[in-house]
Amino acid sequence: MTLIDIGRDFSLVTGGRHRSGGPHSAEAFREDLLVPALRHGDTVVLRIGGPSYSMAWLHEVFATLETAGFSREDLARRIVIEADGGYRRTKLAIESYILGLPHPSDSLE
């Protein structure tokens, strides 16, 4: 198992979608931390408490993982999201993006 605490291991402030937008981009997180952990071959536990996340950042990280050669089924099985109650919608959005679904609506709250 690989644990990635986004606030501790990446940044307490998330940025834009692409590296050109700064060091805390979704692209940097995906390519520098998440994809290497997935290529290692085991379960990846993501702790998402700490930073705030835009839907664009989450979409860029998780909806595009399939283009790195991972199946949606494999990703859904191997990525475990740890979130406290304040991050329930963020967790649901991540899970939806991994499965290729639209992000959950505000009516889920």
Secondary structure by P-SEA (a helix, b strand, c coil): cccccccccccccccccccccccccaaaaaaccaaaaaaaccbbbbbcccccccaaaaaacccccccccccaaaaaacbbbbbcccaaaaaaaaaaaaacccccccccc
